Amino acid sequence: MRNWADLPAEEQRVLREAYQAELDRAPRTCTLDEKILRFAAWLAERDVAFSAADLSPRQSG
């Protein structure tokens, strides 16, 4: 499984756009934890690992 943080920005963008269709069909939630769980599950089906830690801005080195 690939880590979300290791994906190129363009691939992350494409996945976020593809996930929008899933959001449009899913029941609404305001809970951030639930949103993270749903996105992580969707990404896992695509061999990508995602967690709340991935919400933090990237640190430049």
HUKAZI-V880473 format. One record per backbone hydrogen bond with DSSP energy under -1.0 kcal/mol. CO is the residue of the C=O (numbers start at 1). NH is the residue of the N-H. E is the energy in kcal/mol with one decimal. If there is no record, write none. Layout:
BEGIN
co & nh & e
CO & NH & E
CO & NH & E
END
This chain:
BEGIN
co & nh & e
2 & 49 & -3.7
3 & 6 & -1.3
4 & 7 & -1.6
8 & 12 & -2.2
9 & 13 & -2.3
10 & 14 & -2.3
11 & 15 & -2.3
12 & 16 & -2.6
13 & 17 & -2.5
14 & 18 & -2.3
15 & 19 & -2.3
16 & 20 & -1.0
19 & 23 & -2.2
20 & 24 & -2.2
22 & 26 & -1.6
31 & 35 & -2.2
32 & 36 & -2.6
33 & 37 & -2.5
34 & 38 & -2.5
35 & 39 & -2.4
36 & 40 & -2.9
37 & 41 & -2.3
38 & 42 & -2.3
39 & 43 & -2.7
40 & 44 & -2.4
41 & 45 & -1.4
43 & 46 & -1.8
43 & 48 & -1.8
44 & 47 & -1.8
47 & 2 & -2.6
49 & 4 & -2.6
51 & 54 & -1.8
52 & 55 & -2.0
53 & 56 & -1.1
END
